[in-house]
Amino acid sequence: MAGLADLRCGAETRKGTPCESKALSNGRCRNHGGLSTGPRTAAGLERMRLAVKARRAAESTTAATP
Ligand SMILES: [Zn+2]
């Protein structure tokens, strides 16, 4: 059972443990992007989409080397 008050951020902290801070409306605490509204414009969405794509491509090329 998880009420609104029970929501925790859960982001991985620098210690490697899940963040225990109370999550905001988007599921993250204020330290982990909870205050960010994310990309709101078409240009912003496209920019993020390309960044994710580039990151995936970079990860796939480095995945073969341990
Ligand atoms: Zn957090």
N, CA, C, O and the ligand as a Tripos MOL2 file, in Angstrom:
@<TRIPOS>MOLECULE
protein
  265   263    67     0     0
PROTEIN
NO_CHARGES

@<TRIPOS>ATOM
      1 N           0.8440   -1.2030    0.0000 N.3       1 MET1
      2 CA          0.0000    0.0000    0.0000 C.3       1 MET1
      3 C           0.8710    1.2410    0.0000 C.2       1 MET1
      4 O           1.6870    1.4320    0.9020 O.2       1 MET1
      5 N           0.7060    2.0640   -0.9810 N.am      2 ALA2
      6 CA          1.5350    3.2560   -1.0730 C.3       2 ALA2
      7 C           0.6820    4.4900   -1.3140 C.2       2 ALA2
      8 O           0.1940    4.7270   -2.4190 O.2       2 ALA2
      9 N           0.5150    5.2650   -0.2600 N.am      3 GLY3
     10 CA         -0.2090    6.5210   -0.4080 C.3       3 GLY3
     11 C           0.7060    7.5840   -0.9520 C.2       3 GLY3
     12 O           1.8980    7.3390   -1.1360 O.2       3 GLY3
     13 N           0.1870    8.7350   -1.2090 N.am      4 LEU4
     14 CA          1.0060    9.8190   -1.7310 C.3       4 LEU4
     15 C           2.1480   10.1470   -0.7900 C.2       4 LEU4
     16 O           3.2570   10.4390   -1.2360 O.2       4 LEU4
     17 N           1.8870   10.1010    0.5010 N.am      5 ALA5
     18 CA          2.9080   10.4420    1.4890 C.3       5 ALA5
     19 C           4.0010    9.3890    1.5520 C.2       5 ALA5
     20 O           5.0830    9.6500    2.0780 O.2       5 ALA5
     21 N           3.7280    8.1970    1.0200 N.am      6 ASP6
     22 CA          4.7080    7.1220    1.0800 C.3       6 ASP6
     23 C           5.6460    7.1150   -0.1200 C.2       6 ASP6
     24 O           6.6080    6.3480   -0.1570 O.2       6 ASP6
     25 N           5.3700    7.9510   -1.0820 N.am      7 LEU7
     26 CA          6.2110    7.9680   -2.2770 C.3       7 LEU7
     27 C           7.6010    8.5000   -1.9380 C.2       7 LEU7
     28 O           7.7640    9.5690   -1.3500 O.2       7 LEU7
     29 N           8.5810    7.7140   -2.3310 N.am      8 ARG8
     30 CA          9.9620    8.1360   -2.1510 C.3       8 ARG8
     31 C          10.5970    8.3170   -3.5200 C.2       8 ARG8
     32 O          10.1870    7.7060   -4.5080 O.2       8 ARG8
     33 N          11.6010    9.1680   -3.5460 N.am      9 CYS9
     34 CA         12.2680    9.4770   -4.8130 C.3       9 CYS9
     35 C          12.8450    8.2120   -5.4430 C.2       9 CYS9
     36 O          12.5320    7.8910   -6.5890 O.2       9 CYS9
     37 N          13.6870    7.4940   -4.7000 N.am     10 GLY10
     38 CA         14.2270    6.2340   -5.2000 C.3      10 GLY10
     39 C          15.3880    6.3800   -6.1640 C.2      10 GLY10
     40 O          15.9230    5.3800   -6.6430 O.2      10 GLY10
     41 N          15.7860    7.6100   -6.4550 N.am     11 ALA11
     42 CA         16.9350    7.8050   -7.3460 C.3      11 ALA11
     43 C          18.1990    7.2970   -6.6550 C.2      11 ALA11
     44 O          18.3070    7.3520   -5.4300 O.2      11 ALA11
     45 N          19.1370    6.8100   -7.4320 N.am     12 GLU12
     46 CA         20.3760    6.3290   -6.8420 C.3      12 GLU12
     47 C          21.2230    7.5150   -6.4070 C.2      12 GLU12
     48 O          21.4910    8.4270   -7.1900 O.2      12 GLU12
     49 N          21.6330    7.4880   -5.1620 N.am     13 THR13
     50 CA         22.4370    8.5870   -4.6430 C.3      13 THR13
     51 C          23.9080    8.3220   -4.9080 C.2      13 THR13
     52 O          24.2810    7.2680   -5.4240 O.2      13 THR13
     53 N          24.7370    9.2890   -4.5490 N.am     14 ARG14
     54 CA         26.1730    9.1190   -4.7580 C.3      14 ARG14
     55 C          26.7290    8.0150   -3.8680 C.2      14 ARG14
     56 O          27.8140    7.4890   -4.1190 O.2      14 ARG14
     57 N          25.9740    7.6670   -2.8240 N.am     15 LYS15
     58 CA         26.3780    6.5560   -1.9600 C.3      15 LYS15
     59 C          25.9580    5.2130   -2.5370 C.2      15 LYS15
     60 O          26.3780    4.1610   -2.0550 O.2      15 LYS15
     61 N          25.1230    5.2560   -3.5740 N.am     16 GLY16
     62 CA         24.6550    4.0240   -4.1980 C.3      16 GLY16
     63 C          23.3800    3.4900   -3.5830 C.2      16 GLY16
     64 O          22.8990    2.4220   -3.9590 O.2      16 GLY16
     65 N          22.8350    4.2350   -2.6360 N.am     17 THR17
     66 CA         21.5900    3.8200   -1.9970 C.3      17 THR17
     67 C          20.4190    4.5880   -2.6090 C.2      17 THR17
     68 O          20.6120    5.6810   -3.1420 O.2      17 THR17
     69 N          19.2180    4.0350   -2.5420 N.am     18 PRO18
     70 CA         18.0540    4.7560   -3.0820 C.3      18 PRO18
     71 C          17.7670    6.0070   -2.2610 C.2      18 PRO18
     72 O          17.8450    5.9870   -1.0320 O.2      18 PRO18
     73 N          17.4370    7.0840   -2.9430 N.am     19 CYS19
     74 CA         17.1270    8.3310   -2.2600 C.3      19 CYS19
     75 C          15.8340    8.1710   -1.4540 C.2      19 CYS19
     76 O          14.8250    7.6750   -1.9550 O.2      19 CYS19
     77 N          15.8950    8.6020   -0.1970 N.am     20 GLU20
     78 CA         14.7500    8.4320    0.6960 C.3      20 GLU20
     79 C          13.8770    9.6790    0.7540 C.2      20 GLU20
     80 O          12.8780    9.7060    1.4720 O.2      20 GLU20
     81 N          14.2450   10.6930    0.0110 N.am     21 SER21
     82 CA         13.4850   11.9330    0.0710 C.3      21 SER21
     83 C          12.0850   11.7570   -0.5010 C.2      21 SER21
     84 O          11.8470   10.9110   -1.3630 O.2      21 SER21
     85 N          11.1740   12.5700   -0.0050 N.am     22 LYS22
     86 CA          9.7910   12.5140   -0.4810 C.3      22 LYS22
     87 C           9.7390   12.9760   -1.9320 C.2      22 LYS22
     88 O          10.2840   14.0200   -2.2910 O.2      22 LYS22
     89 N           9.0760   12.1810   -2.7480 N.am     23 ALA23
     90 CA          8.9870   12.5100   -4.1590 C.3      23 ALA23
     91 C           7.9510   13.5900   -4.4110 C.2      23 ALA23
     92 O           6.9440   13.6870   -3.7100 O.2      23 ALA23
     93 N           8.2150   14.3860   -5.4120 N.am     24 LEU24
     94 CA          7.2420   15.3990   -5.8270 C.3      24 LEU24
     95 C           6.3180   14.7720   -6.8740 C.2      24 LEU24
     96 O           6.3260   13.5570   -7.0690 O.2      24 LEU24
     97 N           5.5380   15.5940   -7.5320 N.am     25 SER25
     98 CA          4.4920   15.0840   -8.4140 C.3      25 SER25
     99 C           5.0130   14.2360   -9.5680 C.2      25 SER25
    100 O           4.2840   13.4010  -10.1040 O.2      25 SER25
    101 N           6.2740   14.4450   -9.9520 N.am     26 ASN26
    102 CA          6.7840   13.6670  -11.0810 C.3      26 ASN26
    103 C           7.5820   12.4470  -10.6230 C.2      26 ASN26
    104 O           8.2210   11.7800  -11.4360 O.2      26 ASN26
    105 N           7.5440   12.1580   -9.3250 N.am     27 GLY27
    106 CA          8.1670   10.9320   -8.8370 C.3      27 GLY27
    107 C           9.5890   11.0840   -8.3460 C.2      27 GLY27
    108 O          10.1920   10.1180   -7.8800 O.2      27 GLY27
    109 N          10.1400   12.3020   -8.4460 N.am     28 ARG28
    110 CA         11.4900   12.5240   -7.9500 C.3      28 ARG28
    111 C          11.4750   13.6380   -6.9070 C.2      28 ARG28
    112 O          10.6180   14.5210   -6.9340 O.2      28 ARG28
    113 N          12.4390   13.5810   -5.9860 N.am     29 CYS29
    114 CA         12.5490   14.6320   -4.9920 C.3      29 CYS29
    115 C          13.1510   15.8790   -5.6400 C.2      29 CYS29
    116 O          13.5440   15.8560   -6.8060 O.2      29 CYS29
    117 N          13.2160   16.9500   -4.8820 N.am     30 ARG30
    118 CA         13.6960   18.2110   -5.4530 C.3      30 ARG30
    119 C          15.1710   18.1480   -5.8330 C.2      30 ARG30
    120 O          15.6400   18.9470   -6.6440 O.2      30 ARG30
    121 N          15.8970   17.2070   -5.2540 N.am     31 ASN31
    122 CA         17.3120   17.0760   -5.5920 C.3      31 ASN31
    123 C          17.5260   16.2460   -6.8550 C.2      31 ASN31
    124 O          18.6070   16.2800   -7.4430 O.2      31 ASN31
    125 N          16.5230   15.5180   -7.2650 N.am     32 HIS32
    126 CA         16.7060   14.6020   -8.3880 C.3      32 HIS32
    127 C          15.7500   14.8860   -9.5350 C.2      32 HIS32
    128 O          15.2250   13.9650  -10.1610 O.2      32 HIS32
    129 N          15.5340   16.1390   -9.8000 N.am     33 GLY33
    130 CA         14.7340   16.5110  -10.9670 C.3      33 GLY33
    131 C          13.2630   16.7120  -10.6840 C.2      33 GLY33
    132 O          12.4760   16.9030  -11.6110 O.2      33 GLY33
    133 N          12.8720   16.6720   -9.4060 N.am     34 GLY34
    134 CA         11.4560   16.8280   -9.0730 C.3      34 GLY34
    135 C          10.9060   18.1920   -9.4290 C.2      34 GLY34
    136 O           9.7080   18.3560   -9.6590 O.2      34 GLY34
    137 N          11.8040   19.1760   -9.4730 N.am     35 LEU35
    138 CA         11.3610   20.5260   -9.7990 C.3      35 LEU35
    139 C          11.3640   20.7690  -11.2970 C.2      35 LEU35
    140 O          10.8310   21.7690  -11.7770 O.2      35 LEU35
    141 N          11.9700   19.8470  -12.0300 N.am     36 SER36
    142 CA         12.0300   20.0200  -13.4740 C.3      36 SER36
    143 C          10.7180   19.5910  -14.1110 C.2      36 SER36
    144 O          10.1340   18.5770  -13.7290 O.2      36 SER36
    145 N          10.2740   20.3460  -15.0550 N.am     37 THR37
    146 CA          9.0440   20.0040  -15.7630 C.3      37 THR37
    147 C           9.3410   19.1720  -17.0020 C.2      37 THR37
    148 O           8.4230   18.6870  -17.6640 O.2      37 THR37
    149 N          10.6230   19.0070  -17.3150 N.am     38 GLY38
    150 CA         10.9940   18.2530  -18.5030 C.3      38 GLY38
    151 C          10.8040   19.0870  -19.7480 C.2      38 GLY38
    152 O          10.3620   20.2340  -19.6720 O.2      38 GLY38
    153 N          11.1330   18.5230  -20.8890 N.am     39 PRO39
    154 CA         10.9890   19.2690  -22.1320 C.3      39 PRO39
    155 C           9.5220   19.5470  -22.4330 C.2      39 PRO39
    156 O           8.6980   18.6330  -22.4250 O.2      39 PRO39
    157 N           9.2050   20.7830  -22.6920 N.am     40 ARG40
    158 CA          7.8200   21.1740  -22.9370 C.3      40 ARG40
    159 C           7.5850   21.5880  -24.3850 C.2      40 ARG40
    160 O           6.4460   21.6080  -24.8530 O.2      40 ARG40
    161 N           8.6310   21.9070  -25.0710 N.am     41 THR41
    162 CA          8.4760   22.3370  -26.4570 C.3      41 THR41
    163 C           8.8670   21.2130  -27.4020 C.2      41 THR41
    164 O           9.5810   20.2900  -27.0090 O.2      41 THR41
    165 N           8.4150   21.2810  -28.6170 N.am     42 ALA42
    166 CA          8.7560   20.2690  -29.6160 C.3      42 ALA42
    167 C          10.2610   20.2180  -29.8160 C.2      42 ALA42
    168 O          10.8430   19.1460  -29.9800 O.2      42 ALA42
    169 N          10.8900   21.4020  -29.8000 N.am     43 ALA43
    170 CA         12.3380   21.4600  -29.9600 C.3      43 ALA43
    171 C          13.0290   20.7740  -28.7860 C.2      43 ALA43
    172 O          14.0170   20.0630  -28.9690 O.2      43 ALA43
    173 N          12.5110   20.9890  -27.5910 N.am     44 GLY44
    174 CA         13.0810   20.3670  -26.3980 C.3      44 GLY44
    175 C          12.9460   18.8590  -26.4420 C.2      44 GLY44
    176 O          13.8880   18.1400  -26.1060 O.2      44 GLY44
    177 N          11.8010   18.3770  -26.8460 N.am     45 LEU45
    178 CA         11.5740   16.9390  -26.9550 C.3      45 LEU45
    179 C          12.5160   16.3150  -27.9720 C.2      45 LEU45
    180 O          13.0930   15.2540  -27.7340 O.2      45 LEU45
    181 N          12.6620   16.9820  -29.1000 N.am     46 GLU46
    182 CA         13.5330   16.4720  -30.1520 C.3      46 GLU46
    183 C          14.9800   16.4330  -29.6700 C.2      46 GLU46
    184 O          15.7130   15.4840  -29.9490 O.2      46 GLU46
    185 N          15.3760   17.4680  -28.9490 N.am     47 ARG47
    186 CA         16.7450   17.5460  -28.4350 C.3      47 ARG47
    187 C          17.0120   16.3690  -27.4820 C.2      47 ARG47
    188 O          18.0710   15.7430  -27.5320 O.2      47 ARG47
    189 N          16.0320   16.0840  -26.6190 N.am     48 MET48
    190 CA         16.1780   14.9930  -25.6750 C.3      48 MET48
    191 C          16.2100   13.6470  -26.3950 C.2      48 MET48
    192 O          16.9850   12.7550  -26.0480 O.2      48 MET48
    193 N          15.3370   13.5220  -27.4190 N.am     49 ARG49
    194 CA         15.2700   12.2770  -28.1650 C.3      49 ARG49
    195 C          16.6220   11.9760  -28.8270 C.2      49 ARG49
    196 O          17.0990   10.8420  -28.8010 O.2      49 ARG49
    197 N          17.2220   13.0020  -29.4150 N.am     50 LEU50
    198 CA         18.5180   12.8260  -30.0710 C.3      50 LEU50
    199 C          19.5960   12.4960  -29.0480 C.2      50 LEU50
    200 O          20.4880   11.6940  -29.3230 O.2      50 LEU50
    201 N          19.5200   13.1090  -27.8690 N.am     51 ALA51
    202 CA         20.5140   12.8630  -26.8270 C.3      51 ALA51
    203 C          20.4290   11.4190  -26.3470 C.2      51 ALA51
    204 O          21.4570   10.7760  -26.1340 O.2      51 ALA51
    205 N          19.2250   10.9120  -26.1770 N.am     52 VAL52
    206 CA         19.0340    9.5200  -25.7570 C.3      52 VAL52
    207 C          19.5580    8.5710  -26.8210 C.2      52 VAL52
    208 O          20.2150    7.5760  -26.5170 O.2      52 VAL52
    209 N          19.2600    8.8920  -28.0660 N.am     53 LYS53
    210 CA         19.7050    8.0710  -29.1850 C.3      53 LYS53
    211 C          21.2390    8.0240  -29.2480 C.2      53 LYS53
    212 O          21.8360    6.9630  -29.4260 O.2      53 LYS53
    213 N          21.8500    9.1860  -29.1000 N.am     54 ALA54
    214 CA         23.3100    9.2760  -29.1460 C.3      54 ALA54
    215 C          23.9260    8.4990  -27.9880 C.2      54 ALA54
    216 O          24.9570    7.8420  -28.1370 O.2      54 ALA54
    217 N          23.2770    8.5880  -26.8380 N.am     55 ARG55
    218 CA         23.7990    7.8960  -25.6660 C.3      55 ARG55
    219 C          23.6980    6.3770  -25.8480 C.2      55 ARG55
    220 O          24.6150    5.6360  -25.4960 O.2      55 ARG55
    221 N          22.5720    5.9320  -26.4030 N.am     56 ARG56
    222 CA         22.4080    4.4900  -26.6350 C.3      56 ARG56
    223 C          23.4450    3.9950  -27.6220 C.2      56 ARG56
    224 O          24.0040    2.9120  -27.4480 O.2      56 ARG56
    225 N          23.7060    4.7810  -28.6560 N.am     57 ALA57
    226 CA         24.6870    4.3980  -29.6610 C.3      57 ALA57
    227 C          26.0680    4.2980  -29.0270 C.2      57 ALA57
    228 O          26.8270    3.3760  -29.3230 O.2      57 ALA57
    229 N          26.3880    5.2420  -28.1610 N.am     58 ALA58
    230 CA         27.6810    5.2520  -27.4880 C.3      58 ALA58
    231 C          27.8040    4.0480  -26.5620 C.2      58 ALA58
    232 O          28.8720    3.4420  -26.4640 O.2      58 ALA58
    233 N          26.7150    3.7030  -25.8860 N.am     59 GLU59
    234 CA         26.7380    2.5660  -24.9630 C.3      59 GLU59
    235 C          26.8990    1.2550  -25.7170 C.2      59 GLU59
    236 O          27.6000    0.3540  -25.2570 O.2      59 GLU59
    237 N          26.2570    1.1440  -26.8660 N.am     60 SER60
    238 CA         26.3220   -0.1120  -27.6170 C.3      60 SER60
    239 C          27.7130   -0.3450  -28.1820 C.2      60 SER60
    240 O          28.1470   -1.4880  -28.3270 O.2      60 SER60
    241 N          28.4110    0.7350  -28.4990 N.am     61 THR61
    242 CA         29.7520    0.5880  -29.0520 C.3      61 THR61
    243 C          30.7620    0.2390  -27.9560 C.2      61 THR61
    244 O          31.7670   -0.4220  -28.2180 O.2      61 THR61
    245 N          30.4900    0.6830  -26.7390 N.am     62 THR62
    246 CA         31.4090    0.4070  -25.6440 C.3      62 THR62
    247 C          31.0460   -0.8660  -24.8980 C.2      62 THR62
    248 O          31.8120   -1.3320  -24.0550 O.2      62 THR62
    249 N          29.8680   -1.4380  -25.2070 N.am     63 ALA63
    250 CA         29.4000   -2.6090  -24.4670 C.3      63 ALA63
    251 C          30.2710   -3.8380  -24.7380 C.2      63 ALA63
    252 O          30.3760   -4.7270  -23.8940 O.2      63 ALA63
    253 N          30.8900   -3.8840  -25.9090 N.am     64 ALA64
    254 CA         31.6970   -5.0470  -26.2670 C.3      64 ALA64
    255 C          32.9850   -5.1040  -25.4530 C.2      64 ALA64
    256 O          33.5370   -6.1780  -25.2140 O.2      64 ALA64
    257 N          33.4590   -3.9210  -25.0260 N.am     65 THR65
    258 CA         34.6860   -3.8970  -24.2260 C.3      65 THR65
    259 C          34.3420   -3.7940  -22.7500 C.2      65 THR65
    260 O          33.6420   -2.8620  -22.3510 O.2      65 THR65
    261 N          34.8040   -4.7060  -21.9430 N.am     66 PRO66
    262 CA         34.4600   -4.7200  -20.5400 C.3      66 PRO66
    263 C          35.0450   -3.5630  -19.7450 C.2      66 PRO66
    264 O          34.8210   -3.4670  -18.5380 O.2      66 PRO66
    265 ZN         15.9390   12.0700   -4.5890 Zn       67 ZN67
@<TRIPOS>BOND
     1     1     2 1
     2     2     3 1
     3     3     4 2
     4     3     5 am
     5     5     6 1
     6     6     7 1
     7     7     8 2
     8     7     9 am
     9     9    10 1
    10    10    11 1
    11    11    12 2
    12    11    13 am
    13    13    14 1
    14    14    15 1
    15    15    16 2
    16    15    17 am
    17    17    18 1
    18    18    19 1
    19    19    20 2
    20    19    21 am
    21    21    22 1
    22    22    23 1
    23    23    24 2
    24    23    25 am
    25    25    26 1
    26    26    27 1
    27    27    28 2
    28    27    29 am
    29    29    30 1
    30    30    31 1
    31    31    32 2
    32    31    33 am
    33    33    34 1
    34    34    35 1
    35    35    36 2
    36    35    37 am
    37    37    38 1
    38    38    39 1
    39    39    40 2
    40    39    41 am
    41    41    42 1
    42    42    43 1
    43    43    44 2
    44    43    45 am
    45    45    46 1
    46    46    47 1
    47    47    48 2
    48    47    49 am
    49    49    50 1
    50    50    51 1
    51    51    52 2
    52    51    53 am
    53    53    54 1
    54    54    55 1
    55    55    56 2
    56    55    57 am
    57    57    58 1
    58    58    59 1
    59    59    60 2
    60    59    61 am
    61    61    62 1
    62    62    63 1
    63    63    64 2
    64    63    65 am
    65    65    66 1
    66    66    67 1
    67    67    68 2
    68    67    69 am
    69    69    70 1
    70    70    71 1
    71    71    72 2
    72    71    73 am
    73    73    74 1
    74    74    75 1
    75    75    76 2
    76    75    77 am
    77    77    78 1
    78    78    79 1
    79    79    80 2
    80    79    81 am
    81    81    82 1
    82    82    83 1
    83    83    84 2
    84    83    85 am
    85    85    86 1
    86    86    87 1
    87    87    88 2
    88    87    89 am
    89    89    90 1
    90    90    91 1
    91    91    92 2
    92    91    93 am
    93    93    94 1
    94    94    95 1
    95    95    96 2
    96    95    97 am
    97    97    98 1
    98    98    99 1
    99    99   100 2
   100    99   101 am
   101   101   102 1
   102   102   103 1
   103   103   104 2
   104   103   105 am
   105   105   106 1
   106   106   107 1
   107   107   108 2
   108   107   109 am
   109   109   110 1
   110   110   111 1
   111   111   112 2
   112   111   113 am
   113   113   114 1
   114   114   115 1
   115   115   116 2
   116   115   117 am
   117   117   118 1
   118   118   119 1
   119   119   120 2
   120   119   121 am
   121   121   122 1
   122   122   123 1
   123   123   124 2
   124   123   125 am
   125   125   126 1
   126   126   127 1
   127   127   128 2
   128   127   129 am
   129   129   130 1
   130   130   131 1
   131   131   132 2
   132   131   133 am
   133   133   134 1
   134   134   135 1
   135   135   136 2
   136   135   137 am
   137   137   138 1
   138   138   139 1
   139   139   140 2
   140   139   141 am
   141   141   142 1
   142   142   143 1
   143   143   144 2
   144   143   145 am
   145   145   146 1
   146   146   147 1
   147   147   148 2
   148   147   149 am
   149   149   150 1
   150   150   151 1
   151   151   152 2
   152   151   153 am
   153   153   154 1
   154   154   155 1
   155   155   156 2
   156   155   157 am
   157   157   158 1
   158   158   159 1
   159   159   160 2
   160   159   161 am
   161   161   162 1
   162   162   163 1
   163   163   164 2
   164   163   165 am
   165   165   166 1
   166   166   167 1
   167   167   168 2
   168   167   169 am
   169   169   170 1
   170   170   171 1
   171   171   172 2
   172   171   173 am
   173   173   174 1
   174   174   175 1
   175   175   176 2
   176   175   177 am
   177   177   178 1
   178   178   179 1
   179   179   180 2
   180   179   181 am
   181   181   182 1
   182   182   183 1
   183   183   184 2
   184   183   185 am
   185   185   186 1
   186   186   187 1
   187   187   188 2
   188   187   189 am
   189   189   190 1
   190   190   191 1
   191   191   192 2
   192   191   193 am
   193   193   194 1
   194   194   195 1
   195   195   196 2
   196   195   197 am
   197   197   198 1
   198   198   199 1
   199   199   200 2
   200   199   201 am
   201   201   202 1
   202   202   203 1
   203   203   204 2
   204   203   205 am
   205   205   206 1
   206   206   207 1
   207   207   208 2
   208   207   209 am
   209   209   210 1
   210   210   211 1
   211   211   212 2
   212   211   213 am
   213   213   214 1
   214   214   215 1
   215   215   216 2
   216   215   217 am
   217   217   218 1
   218   218   219 1
   219   219   220 2
   220   219   221 am
   221   221   222 1
   222   222   223 1
   223   223   224 2
   224   223   225 am
   225   225   226 1
   226   226   227 1
   227   227   228 2
   228   227   229 am
   229   229   230 1
   230   230   231 1
   231   231   232 2
   232   231   233 am
   233   233   234 1
   234   234   235 1
   235   235   236 2
   236   235   237 am
   237   237   238 1
   238   238   239 1
   239   239   240 2
   240   239   241 am
   241   241   242 1
   242   242   243 1
   243   243   244 2
   244   243   245 am
   245   245   246 1
   246   246   247 1
   247   247   248 2
   248   247   249 am
   249   249   250 1
   250   250   251 1
   251   251   252 2
   252   251   253 am
   253   253   254 1
   254   254   255 1
   255   255   256 2
   256   255   257 am
   257   257   258 1
   258   258   259 1
   259   259   260 2
   260   259   261 am
   261   261   262 1
   262   262   263 1
   263   263   264 2
@<TRIPOS>SUBSTRUCTURE
     1 MET1         2 RESIDUE 1 A MET
     2 ALA2         6 RESIDUE 1 A ALA
     3 GLY3        10 RESIDUE 1 A GLY
     4 LEU4        14 RESIDUE 1 A LEU
     5 ALA5        18 RESIDUE 1 A ALA
     6 ASP6        22 RESIDUE 1 A ASP
     7 LEU7        26 RESIDUE 1 A LEU
     8 ARG8        30 RESIDUE 1 A ARG
     9 CYS9        34 RESIDUE 1 A CYS
    10 GLY10       38 RESIDUE 1 A GLY
    11 ALA11       42 RESIDUE 1 A ALA
    12 GLU12       46 RESIDUE 1 A GLU
    13 THR13       50 RESIDUE 1 A THR
    14 ARG14       54 RESIDUE 1 A ARG
    15 LYS15       58 RESIDUE 1 A LYS
    16 GLY16       62 RESIDUE 1 A GLY
    17 THR17       66 RESIDUE 1 A THR
    18 PRO18       70 RESIDUE 1 A PRO
    19 CYS19       74 RESIDUE 1 A CYS
    20 GLU20       78 RESIDUE 1 A GLU
    21 SER21       82 RESIDUE 1 A SER
    22 LYS22       86 RESIDUE 1 A LYS
    23 ALA23       90 RESIDUE 1 A ALA
    24 LEU24       94 RESIDUE 1 A LEU
    25 SER25       98 RESIDUE 1 A SER
    26 ASN26      102 RESIDUE 1 A ASN
    27 GLY27      106 RESIDUE 1 A GLY
    28 ARG28      110 RESIDUE 1 A ARG
    29 CYS29      114 RESIDUE 1 A CYS
    30 ARG30      118 RESIDUE 1 A ARG
    31 ASN31      122 RESIDUE 1 A ASN
    32 HIS32      126 RESIDUE 1 A HIS
    33 GLY33      130 RESIDUE 1 A GLY
    34 GLY34      134 RESIDUE 1 A GLY
    35 LEU35      138 RESIDUE 1 A LEU
    36 SER36      142 RESIDUE 1 A SER
    37 THR37      146 RESIDUE 1 A THR
    38 GLY38      150 RESIDUE 1 A GLY
    39 PRO39      154 RESIDUE 1 A PRO
    40 ARG40      158 RESIDUE 1 A ARG
    41 THR41      162 RESIDUE 1 A THR
    42 ALA42      166 RESIDUE 1 A ALA
    43 ALA43      170 RESIDUE 1 A ALA
    44 GLY44      174 RESIDUE 1 A GLY
    45 LEU45      178 RESIDUE 1 A LEU
    46 GLU46      182 RESIDUE 1 A GLU
    47 ARG47      186 RESIDUE 1 A ARG
    48 MET48      190 RESIDUE 1 A MET
    49 ARG49      194 RESIDUE 1 A ARG
    50 LEU50      198 RESIDUE 1 A LEU
    51 ALA51      202 RESIDUE 1 A ALA
    52 VAL52      206 RESIDUE 1 A VAL
    53 LYS53      210 RESIDUE 1 A LYS
    54 ALA54      214 RESIDUE 1 A ALA
    55 ARG55      218 RESIDUE 1 A ARG
    56 ARG56      222 RESIDUE 1 A ARG
    57 ALA57      226 RESIDUE 1 A ALA
    58 ALA58      230 RESIDUE 1 A ALA
    59 GLU59      234 RESIDUE 1 A GLU
    60 SER60      238 RESIDUE 1 A SER
    61 THR61      242 RESIDUE 1 A THR
    62 THR62      246 RESIDUE 1 A THR
    63 ALA63      250 RESIDUE 1 A ALA
    64 ALA64      254 RESIDUE 1 A ALA
    65 THR65      258 RESIDUE 1 A THR
    66 PRO66      262 RESIDUE 1 A PRO
    67 ZN67       265 GROUP 0 **** ****
